[in-house]
Amino acid sequence: MNTALYINGEKAQGLGERFSVLNPANEKEIISVDGATVEQVNQTIQDALTASKQWKNSSDSNVNGFFTKIAADIRKESDEIAHLITLEQGKPLGLAEFEVQAGASWIEYIANLEIPVETIEDPSGKKIKVFNRPLGVVASITPWNWPFMIAIWHLFPALKTKNCIVNKPSEYTPLSTVKLVEIINRHLPKGVCSLVLGKGDIGQALSEHPDIAKVTFTGSTRTGQSILSHSVNTLKSVVLELGGNDVGIVLDDIDIDSVAEKIFGSAFLNMGQTCAALKRLYVHEKIFDKLTNKLVEIANAQVIGDGLDSSTTFGPVQNKMQYHKVNMLIDDAIAQGGQVITIRKQFKESGYFIAPTLVTDVQEGIALVDEEQFGPVLPIVKFSDIDDVIKRANNTQFGLGGSVWSKDIAKAEYIANQLECGTVWINSHSDLSPAAVFGGWKLSGLGYSFGLDGLLLFTHKQAIHITQ
Ligand code: NDP
């Protein structure tokens, strides 16, 4: 199993602190990994800076050719990658396979985007050309929930816009990212895409380095705020994709059976560990009982177990910290009158297993409703008045996503237009697109990813004024 750092295109042995990567299905060590030292981080950035002098002048067709080869290798080695994802992250193998294939498609989509050059004629007749230039070296800090996919979301927009990038994956799930960077380095010139591993101080050493032009981070609001505060001295630009507490509003005209399947799928996607998962469900009182009964049926039918078992439909939570956090939120909700309406399965063996849990009789003011659970529990709240539910939906410090479920698209759009968040889905949730901008309002983030808008945030604008 490859656990090397990638410095200047070469594998390197970490000389820093050793840490264990655990399998969340049994809490056993998969492998121990040698992290980088701060000196190795500095050397990696230095080499990336050198590489950026050439990489910034690469032709678009060369870059696109590299991307196509990388995506093809990912597809060829998809079984191995999916196995690594399940082993370190816990998700069922089928979902890991989706993560790999969707990642390859995402790269192919970015390869086909064109970086525009805008030509403007100003009122005096002067011609101005506006170019999108690379920033230099970008630092990327990726999380443990979708380790392979989110690394692709970070790396390829930066590379496409001809930046060099240094990634630091979560210490919980480094293995599939090492594999990704190994594949990338078969094709890209030395030093263009590098990888450092570590736990404790390596992320900060990378993001604070004065030669880093931009930091792209996906994770908690607290760490995002810390990265932003440390970016001040060198005026680094940052993209922060942080937590959410996405609302789903279900009107009374839906087809209960099909909508229940979709709601369950989006609330419990990746065992609920998805930034843009549905995290608070508001259901119209007229259909409340029928919809919750259907959701209970779906939840109780899940086969919970090791993601590597072919019968498993629902894996463990990724780590102990998250396991305790989710259980605390459930216990707190019960203590405040919440009713768990799903079977509360007990798991005797090791592993961070929590059955998909639905909780009713909860309101705003309870942590399970107000905070991000980031795990397999969903609070369900009854409503009767649309204007009131819009107010309650917006009464949060987060603003990542939201959804409206109805056959009446005009009514759903009326509600969608009033939700204070970066993405609203009508009759779906969390199905992200590489073509549309994605980003959080309020404490859910800063800046945008995806689409051309997200891509161009990895560039400086340069206006060239031409006087004849
Ligand atoms: P964090 O958000 O705290 O991120 C930890 C990662 O950030 C590590 O790789 C760490 O590296 C790095 N890091 C810490 N400080 C800095 C810094 N100043 N500059 C650069 N990198 C830094 O995640 P946790 O894993 O601790 O999870 C905490 C919570 O975040 C979870 O409970 C969950 O709610 C949420 N979360 C949200 C995700 C999302 O998709 N939005 C994804 C995962 C978690 P090092 O150890 O080297 O410092």
Residues whose N, C-alpha, C, O or C-beta is under 5 A from the ligand:
A	BS01	NDP	I141 T142 P143 W144 N145 K168 P169 S170 E171 G198 K199 G200 D201 I202 G203 Q204 S207 T218 G219 S220 T223 S226 I227 E241 L242 G243 C275 F374
